[in-house]
Amino acid sequence: MAKSYWLINLNRSEVKRFIKNDKSVDGVFEYMFIDTGKILGELENKPPVMTNTVSVEIDLAREIYERLLSKGWRKIEKNWK
């Protein structure tokens, strides 16, 4: 499975996961999945409840990732059980 990149919003209520679509054909059309999840309880003890997934071209995914970082979202590592 491809490496995933996680962001969390400022009030720790929502996460986004960016992961490359393994089925993309390199050099032709590369896509990333962007999953959105809600945090219920303590993030360290429970995984977020994923509520939405979109597939976008890799360049757009990079733009979205950078835009979220500029709005205060922070990088996190998956650390729940």
Phi and psi restraints in degrees (range 20) as a CNS / XPLOR table:
assign (resid 1 and name C) (resid 2 and name N)
       (resid 2 and name CA) (resid 2 and name C) 1.0 -69.0 20.0 2
assign (resid 2 and name N) (resid 2 and name CA)
       (resid 2 and name C) (resid 3 and name N) 1.0 154.2 20.0 2
assign (resid 2 and name C) (resid 3 and name N)
       (resid 3 and name CA) (resid 3 and name C) 1.0 -67.2 20.0 2
assign (resid 3 and name N) (resid 3 and name CA)
       (resid 3 and name C) (resid 4 and name N) 1.0 140.6 20.0 2
assign (resid 3 and name C) (resid 4 and name N)
       (resid 4 and name CA) (resid 4 and name C) 1.0 -108.4 20.0 2
assign (resid 4 and name N) (resid 4 and name CA)
       (resid 4 and name C) (resid 5 and name N) 1.0 151.6 20.0 2
assign (resid 4 and name C) (resid 5 and name N)
       (resid 5 and name CA) (resid 5 and name C) 1.0 -122.6 20.0 2
assign (resid 5 and name N) (resid 5 and name CA)
       (resid 5 and name C) (resid 6 and name N) 1.0 126.6 20.0 2
assign (resid 5 and name C) (resid 6 and name N)
       (resid 6 and name CA) (resid 6 and name C) 1.0 -113.4 20.0 2
assign (resid 6 and name N) (resid 6 and name CA)
       (resid 6 and name C) (resid 7 and name N) 1.0 142.1 20.0 2
assign (resid 6 and name C) (resid 7 and name N)
       (resid 7 and name CA) (resid 7 and name C) 1.0 -128.2 20.0 2
assign (resid 7 and name N) (resid 7 and name CA)
       (resid 7 and name C) (resid 8 and name N) 1.0 150.2 20.0 2
assign (resid 7 and name C) (resid 8 and name N)
       (resid 8 and name CA) (resid 8 and name C) 1.0 -129.3 20.0 2
assign (resid 8 and name N) (resid 8 and name CA)
       (resid 8 and name C) (resid 9 and name N) 1.0 143.1 20.0 2
assign (resid 8 and name C) (resid 9 and name N)
       (resid 9 and name CA) (resid 9 and name C) 1.0 -78.3 20.0 2
assign (resid 9 and name N) (resid 9 and name CA)
       (resid 9 and name C) (resid 10 and name N) 1.0 171.9 20.0 2
assign (resid 9 and name C) (resid 10 and name N)
       (resid 10 and name CA) (resid 10 and name C) 1.0 -60.7 20.0 2
assign (resid 10 and name N) (resid 10 and name CA)
       (resid 10 and name C) (resid 11 and name N) 1.0 -39.9 20.0 2
assign (resid 10 and name C) (resid 11 and name N)
       (resid 11 and name CA) (resid 11 and name C) 1.0 -92.1 20.0 2
assign (resid 11 and name N) (resid 11 and name CA)
       (resid 11 and name C) (resid 12 and name N) 1.0 12.9 20.0 2
assign (resid 11 and name C) (resid 12 and name N)
       (resid 12 and name CA) (resid 12 and name C) 1.0 55.8 20.0 2
assign (resid 12 and name N) (resid 12 and name CA)
       (resid 12 and name C) (resid 13 and name N) 1.0 39.1 20.0 2
assign (resid 12 and name C) (resid 13 and name N)
       (resid 13 and name CA) (resid 13 and name C) 1.0 -110.7 20.0 2
assign (resid 13 and name N) (resid 13 and name CA)
       (resid 13 and name C) (resid 14 and name N) 1.0 -11.3 20.0 2
assign (resid 13 and name C) (resid 14 and name N)
       (resid 14 and name CA) (resid 14 and name C) 1.0 -146.1 20.0 2
assign (resid 14 and name N) (resid 14 and name CA)
       (resid 14 and name C) (resid 15 and name N) 1.0 145.4 20.0 2
assign (resid 14 and name C) (resid 15 and name N)
       (resid 15 and name CA) (resid 15 and name C) 1.0 -126.7 20.0 2
assign (resid 15 and name N) (resid 15 and name CA)
       (resid 15 and name C) (resid 16 and name N) 1.0 159.1 20.0 2
assign (resid 15 and name C) (resid 16 and name N)
       (resid 16 and name CA) (resid 16 and name C) 1.0 -131.6 20.0 2
assign (resid 16 and name N) (resid 16 and name CA)
       (resid 16 and name C) (resid 17 and name N) 1.0 136.8 20.0 2
assign (resid 16 and name C) (resid 17 and name N)
       (resid 17 and name CA) (resid 17 and name C) 1.0 -115.7 20.0 2
assign (resid 17 and name N) (resid 17 and name CA)
       (resid 17 and name C) (resid 18 and name N) 1.0 130.2 20.0 2
assign (resid 17 and name C) (resid 18 and name N)
       (resid 18 and name CA) (resid 18 and name C) 1.0 -110.7 20.0 2
assign (resid 18 and name N) (resid 18 and name CA)
       (resid 18 and name C) (resid 19 and name N) 1.0 124.9 20.0 2
assign (resid 18 and name C) (resid 19 and name N)
       (resid 19 and name CA) (resid 19 and name C) 1.0 -145.2 20.0 2
assign (resid 19 and name N) (resid 19 and name CA)
       (resid 19 and name C) (resid 20 and name N) 1.0 134.0 20.0 2
assign (resid 19 and name C) (resid 20 and name N)
       (resid 20 and name CA) (resid 20 and name C) 1.0 -69.3 20.0 2
assign (resid 20 and name N) (resid 20 and name CA)
       (resid 20 and name C) (resid 21 and name N) 1.0 138.6 20.0 2
assign (resid 20 and name C) (resid 21 and name N)
       (resid 21 and name CA) (resid 21 and name C) 1.0 -71.2 20.0 2
assign (resid 21 and name N) (resid 21 and name CA)
       (resid 21 and name C) (resid 22 and name N) 1.0 112.5 20.0 2
assign (resid 21 and name C) (resid 22 and name N)
       (resid 22 and name CA) (resid 22 and name C) 1.0 -62.5 20.0 2
assign (resid 22 and name N) (resid 22 and name CA)
       (resid 22 and name C) (resid 23 and name N) 1.0 -19.0 20.0 2
assign (resid 22 and name C) (resid 23 and name N)
       (resid 23 and name CA) (resid 23 and name C) 1.0 -87.5 20.0 2
assign (resid 23 and name N) (resid 23 and name CA)
       (resid 23 and name C) (resid 24 and name N) 1.0 -2.4 20.0 2
assign (resid 23 and name C) (resid 24 and name N)
       (resid 24 and name CA) (resid 24 and name C) 1.0 -63.4 20.0 2
assign (resid 24 and name N) (resid 24 and name CA)
       (resid 24 and name C) (resid 25 and name N) 1.0 145.7 20.0 2
assign (resid 24 and name C) (resid 25 and name N)
       (resid 25 and name CA) (resid 25 and name C) 1.0 -94.5 20.0 2
assign (resid 25 and name N) (resid 25 and name CA)
       (resid 25 and name C) (resid 26 and name N) 1.0 115.1 20.0 2
assign (resid 25 and name C) (resid 26 and name N)
       (resid 26 and name CA) (resid 26 and name C) 1.0 -53.9 20.0 2
assign (resid 26 and name N) (resid 26 and name CA)
       (resid 26 and name C) (resid 27 and name N) 1.0 133.3 20.0 2
assign (resid 26 and name C) (resid 27 and name N)
       (resid 27 and name CA) (resid 27 and name C) 1.0 81.6 20.0 2
assign (resid 27 and name N) (resid 27 and name CA)
       (resid 27 and name C) (resid 28 and name N) 1.0 -9.8 20.0 2
assign (resid 27 and name C) (resid 28 and name N)
       (resid 28 and name CA) (resid 28 and name C) 1.0 -106.1 20.0 2
assign (resid 28 and name N) (resid 28 and name CA)
       (resid 28 and name C) (resid 29 and name N) 1.0 -79.3 20.0 2
assign (resid 28 and name C) (resid 29 and name N)
       (resid 29 and name CA) (resid 29 and name C) 1.0 -130.2 20.0 2
assign (resid 29 and name N) (resid 29 and name CA)
       (resid 29 and name C) (resid 30 and name N) 1.0 111.2 20.0 2
assign (resid 29 and name C) (resid 30 and name N)
       (resid 30 and name CA) (resid 30 and name C) 1.0 -106.5 20.0 2
assign (resid 30 and name N) (resid 30 and name CA)
       (resid 30 and name C) (resid 31 and name N) 1.0 130.2 20.0 2
assign (resid 30 and name C) (resid 31 and name N)
       (resid 31 and name CA) (resid 31 and name C) 1.0 -124.9 20.0 2
assign (resid 31 and name N) (resid 31 and name CA)
       (resid 31 and name C) (resid 32 and name N) 1.0 155.5 20.0 2
assign (resid 31 and name C) (resid 32 and name N)
       (resid 32 and name CA) (resid 32 and name C) 1.0 -125.3 20.0 2
assign (resid 32 and name N) (resid 32 and name CA)
       (resid 32 and name C) (resid 33 and name N) 1.0 146.6 20.0 2
assign (resid 32 and name C) (resid 33 and name N)
       (resid 33 and name CA) (resid 33 and name C) 1.0 -91.4 20.0 2
assign (resid 33 and name N) (resid 33 and name CA)
       (resid 33 and name C) (resid 34 and name N) 1.0 136.8 20.0 2
assign (resid 33 and name C) (resid 34 and name N)
       (resid 34 and name CA) (resid 34 and name C) 1.0 -117.9 20.0 2
assign (resid 34 and name N) (resid 34 and name CA)
       (resid 34 and name C) (resid 35 and name N) 1.0 111.7 20.0 2
assign (resid 34 and name C) (resid 35 and name N)
       (resid 35 and name CA) (resid 35 and name C) 1.0 -99.7 20.0 2
assign (resid 35 and name N) (resid 35 and name CA)
       (resid 35 and name C) (resid 36 and name N) 1.0 140.4 20.0 2
assign (resid 35 and name C) (resid 36 and name N)
       (resid 36 and name CA) (resid 36 and name C) 1.0 -114.3 20.0 2
assign (resid 36 and name N) (resid 36 and name CA)
       (resid 36 and name C) (resid 37 and name N) 1.0 137.2 20.0 2
assign (resid 36 and name C) (resid 37 and name N)
       (resid 37 and name CA) (resid 37 and name C) 1.0 -138.7 20.0 2
assign (resid 37 and name N) (resid 37 and name CA)
       (resid 37 and name C) (resid 38 and name N) 1.0 151.0 20.0 2
assign (resid 37 and name C) (resid 38 and name N)
       (resid 38 and name CA) (resid 38 and name C) 1.0 -99.9 20.0 2
assign (resid 38 and name N) (resid 38 and name CA)
       (resid 38 and name C) (resid 39 and name N) 1.0 139.8 20.0 2
assign (resid 38 and name C) (resid 39 and name N)
       (resid 39 and name CA) (resid 39 and name C) 1.0 -93.4 20.0 2
assign (resid 39 and name N) (resid 39 and name CA)
       (resid 39 and name C) (resid 40 and name N) 1.0 122.4 20.0 2
assign (resid 39 and name C) (resid 40 and name N)
       (resid 40 and name CA) (resid 40 and name C) 1.0 -117.7 20.0 2
assign (resid 40 and name N) (resid 40 and name CA)
       (resid 40 and name C) (resid 41 and name N) 1.0 113.5 20.0 2
assign (resid 40 and name C) (resid 41 and name N)
       (resid 41 and name CA) (resid 41 and name C) 1.0 85.9 20.0 2
assign (resid 41 and name N) (resid 41 and name CA)
       (resid 41 and name C) (resid 42 and name N) 1.0 -148.2 20.0 2
assign (resid 41 and name C) (resid 42 and name N)
       (resid 42 and name CA) (resid 42 and name C) 1.0 -91.8 20.0 2
assign (resid 42 and name N) (resid 42 and name CA)
       (resid 42 and name C) (resid 43 and name N) 1.0 125.2 20.0 2
assign (resid 42 and name C) (resid 43 and name N)
       (resid 43 and name CA) (resid 43 and name C) 1.0 -60.7 20.0 2
assign (resid 43 and name N) (resid 43 and name CA)
       (resid 43 and name C) (resid 44 and name N) 1.0 -32.6 20.0 2
assign (resid 43 and name C) (resid 44 and name N)
       (resid 44 and name CA) (resid 44 and name C) 1.0 -68.3 20.0 2
assign (resid 44 and name N) (resid 44 and name CA)
       (resid 44 and name C) (resid 45 and name N) 1.0 -24.3 20.0 2
assign (resid 44 and name C) (resid 45 and name N)
       (resid 45 and name CA) (resid 45 and name C) 1.0 -100.6 20.0 2
assign (resid 45 and name N) (resid 45 and name CA)
       (resid 45 and name C) (resid 46 and name N) 1.0 -28.1 20.0 2
assign (resid 45 and name C) (resid 46 and name N)
       (resid 46 and name CA) (resid 46 and name C) 1.0 -131.0 20.0 2
assign (resid 46 and name N) (resid 46 and name CA)
       (resid 46 and name C) (resid 47 and name N) 1.0 138.5 20.0 2
assign (resid 46 and name C) (resid 47 and name N)
       (resid 47 and name CA) (resid 47 and name C) 1.0 -69.7 20.0 2
assign (resid 47 and name N) (resid 47 and name CA)
       (resid 47 and name C) (resid 48 and name N) 1.0 155.5 20.0 2
assign (resid 47 and name C) (resid 48 and name N)
       (resid 48 and name CA) (resid 48 and name C) 1.0 -66.6 20.0 2
assign (resid 48 and name N) (resid 48 and name CA)
       (resid 48 and name C) (resid 49 and name N) 1.0 154.9 20.0 2
assign (resid 48 and name C) (resid 49 and name N)
       (resid 49 and name CA) (resid 49 and name C) 1.0 -88.6 20.0 2
assign (resid 49 and name N) (resid 49 and name CA)
       (resid 49 and name C) (resid 50 and name N) 1.0 112.3 20.0 2
assign (resid 49 and name C) (resid 50 and name N)
       (resid 50 and name CA) (resid 50 and name C) 1.0 -75.4 20.0 2
assign (resid 50 and name N) (resid 50 and name CA)
       (resid 50 and name C) (resid 51 and name N) 1.0 129.1 20.0 2
assign (resid 50 and name C) (resid 51 and name N)
       (resid 51 and name CA) (resid 51 and name C) 1.0 -114.6 20.0 2
assign (resid 51 and name N) (resid 51 and name CA)
       (resid 51 and name C) (resid 52 and name N) 1.0 -19.5 20.0 2
assign (resid 51 and name C) (resid 52 and name N)
       (resid 52 and name CA) (resid 52 and name C) 1.0 -156.6 20.0 2
assign (resid 52 and name N) (resid 52 and name CA)
       (resid 52 and name C) (resid 53 and name N) 1.0 145.1 20.0 2
assign (resid 52 and name C) (resid 53 and name N)
       (resid 53 and name CA) (resid 53 and name C) 1.0 -137.0 20.0 2
assign (resid 53 and name N) (resid 53 and name CA)
       (resid 53 and name C) (resid 54 and name N) 1.0 133.4 20.0 2
assign (resid 53 and name C) (resid 54 and name N)
       (resid 54 and name CA) (resid 54 and name C) 1.0 -127.2 20.0 2
assign (resid 54 and name N) (resid 54 and name CA)
       (resid 54 and name C) (resid 55 and name N) 1.0 154.3 20.0 2
assign (resid 54 and name C) (resid 55 and name N)
       (resid 55 and name CA) (resid 55 and name C) 1.0 -115.6 20.0 2
assign (resid 55 and name N) (resid 55 and name CA)
       (resid 55 and name C) (resid 56 and name N) 1.0 124.2 20.0 2
assign (resid 55 and name C) (resid 56 and name N)
       (resid 56 and name CA) (resid 56 and name C) 1.0 -132.9 20.0 2
assign (resid 56 and name N) (resid 56 and name CA)
       (resid 56 and name C) (resid 57 and name N) 1.0 159.7 20.0 2
assign (resid 56 and name C) (resid 57 and name N)
       (resid 57 and name CA) (resid 57 and name C) 1.0 -62.6 20.0 2
assign (resid 57 and name N) (resid 57 and name CA)
       (resid 57 and name C) (resid 58 and name N) 1.0 149.8 20.0 2
assign (resid 57 and name C) (resid 58 and name N)
       (resid 58 and name CA) (resid 58 and name C) 1.0 -60.1 20.0 2
assign (resid 58 and name N) (resid 58 and name CA)
       (resid 58 and name C) (resid 59 and name N) 1.0 -36.5 20.0 2
assign (resid 58 and name C) (resid 59 and name N)
       (resid 59 and name CA) (resid 59 and name C) 1.0 -65.2 20.0 2
assign (resid 59 and name N) (resid 59 and name CA)
       (resid 59 and name C) (resid 60 and name N) 1.0 -40.3 20.0 2
assign (resid 59 and name C) (resid 60 and name N)
       (resid 60 and name CA) (resid 60 and name C) 1.0 -67.1 20.0 2
assign (resid 60 and name N) (resid 60 and name CA)
       (resid 60 and name C) (resid 61 and name N) 1.0 -38.7 20.0 2
assign (resid 60 and name C) (resid 61 and name N)
       (resid 61 and name CA) (resid 61 and name C) 1.0 -60.6 20.0 2
assign (resid 61 and name N) (resid 61 and name CA)
       (resid 61 and name C) (resid 62 and name N) 1.0 -40.6 20.0 2
assign (resid 61 and name C) (resid 62 and name N)
       (resid 62 and name CA) (resid 62 and name C) 1.0 -63.3 20.0 2
assign (resid 62 and name N) (resid 62 and name CA)
       (resid 62 and name C) (resid 63 and name N) 1.0 -41.7 20.0 2
assign (resid 62 and name C) (resid 63 and name N)
       (resid 63 and name CA) (resid 63 and name C) 1.0 -62.0 20.0 2
assign (resid 63 and name N) (resid 63 and name CA)
       (resid 63 and name C) (resid 64 and name N) 1.0 -44.8 20.0 2
assign (resid 63 and name C) (resid 64 and name N)
       (resid 64 and name CA) (resid 64 and name C) 1.0 -62.4 20.0 2
assign (resid 64 and name N) (resid 64 and name CA)
       (resid 64 and name C) (resid 65 and name N) 1.0 -44.6 20.0 2
assign (resid 64 and name C) (resid 65 and name N)
       (resid 65 and name CA) (resid 65 and name C) 1.0 -58.4 20.0 2
assign (resid 65 and name N) (resid 65 and name CA)
       (resid 65 and name C) (resid 66 and name N) 1.0 -49.3 20.0 2
assign (resid 65 and name C) (resid 66 and name N)
       (resid 66 and name CA) (resid 66 and name C) 1.0 -65.1 20.0 2
assign (resid 66 and name N) (resid 66 and name CA)
       (resid 66 and name C) (resid 67 and name N) 1.0 -38.8 20.0 2
assign (resid 66 and name C) (resid 67 and name N)
       (resid 67 and name CA) (resid 67 and name C) 1.0 -63.9 20.0 2
assign (resid 67 and name N) (resid 67 and name CA)
       (resid 67 and name C) (resid 68 and name N) 1.0 -42.2 20.0 2
assign (resid 67 and name C) (resid 68 and name N)
       (resid 68 and name CA) (resid 68 and name C) 1.0 -63.8 20.0 2
assign (resid 68 and name N) (resid 68 and name CA)
       (resid 68 and name C) (resid 69 and name N) 1.0 -42.1 20.0 2
assign (resid 68 and name C) (resid 69 and name N)
       (resid 69 and name CA) (resid 69 and name C) 1.0 -60.1 20.0 2
assign (resid 69 and name N) (resid 69 and name CA)
       (resid 69 and name C) (resid 70 and name N) 1.0 -40.0 20.0 2
assign (resid 69 and name C) (resid 70 and name N)
       (resid 70 and name CA) (resid 70 and name C) 1.0 -69.3 20.0 2
assign (resid 70 and name N) (resid 70 and name CA)
       (resid 70 and name C) (resid 71 and name N) 1.0 -20.2 20.0 2
assign (resid 70 and name C) (resid 71 and name N)
       (resid 71 and name CA) (resid 71 and name C) 1.0 -93.3 20.0 2
assign (resid 71 and name N) (resid 71 and name CA)
       (resid 71 and name C) (resid 72 and name N) 1.0 7.9 20.0 2
assign (resid 71 and name C) (resid 72 and name N)
       (resid 72 and name CA) (resid 72 and name C) 1.0 104.1 20.0 2
assign (resid 72 and name N) (resid 72 and name CA)
       (resid 72 and name C) (resid 73 and name N) 1.0 -4.1 20.0 2
assign (resid 72 and name C) (resid 73 and name N)
       (resid 73 and name CA) (resid 73 and name C) 1.0 -64.1 20.0 2
assign (resid 73 and name N) (resid 73 and name CA)
       (resid 73 and name C) (resid 74 and name N) 1.0 149.9 20.0 2
assign (resid 73 and name C) (resid 74 and name N)
       (resid 74 and name CA) (resid 74 and name C) 1.0 -120.2 20.0 2
assign (resid 74 and name N) (resid 74 and name CA)
       (resid 74 and name C) (resid 75 and name N) 1.0 150.3 20.0 2
assign (resid 74 and name C) (resid 75 and name N)
       (resid 75 and name CA) (resid 75 and name C) 1.0 -73.9 20.0 2
assign (resid 75 and name N) (resid 75 and name CA)
       (resid 75 and name C) (resid 76 and name N) 1.0 139.8 20.0 2
assign (resid 75 and name C) (resid 76 and name N)
       (resid 76 and name CA) (resid 76 and name C) 1.0 -137.5 20.0 2
assign (resid 76 and name N) (resid 76 and name CA)
       (resid 76 and name C) (resid 77 and name N) 1.0 163.2 20.0 2
assign (resid 76 and name C) (resid 77 and name N)
       (resid 77 and name CA) (resid 77 and name C) 1.0 -103.6 20.0 2
assign (resid 77 and name N) (resid 77 and name CA)
       (resid 77 and name C) (resid 78 and name N) 1.0 147.2 20.0 2
assign (resid 77 and name C) (resid 78 and name N)
       (resid 78 and name CA) (resid 78 and name C) 1.0 -65.6 20.0 2
assign (resid 78 and name N) (resid 78 and name CA)
       (resid 78 and name C) (resid 79 and name N) 1.0 115.6 20.0 2
assign (resid 78 and name C) (resid 79 and name N)
       (resid 79 and name CA) (resid 79 and name C) 1.0 -132.1 20.0 2
assign (resid 79 and name N) (resid 79 and name CA)
       (resid 79 and name C) (resid 80 and name N) 1.0 13.9 20.0 2
assign (resid 79 and name C) (resid 80 and name N)
       (resid 80 and name CA) (resid 80 and name C) 1.0 -92.8 20.0 2
assign (resid 80 and name N) (resid 80 and name CA)
       (resid 80 and name C) (resid 81 and name N) 1.0 161.7 20.0 2
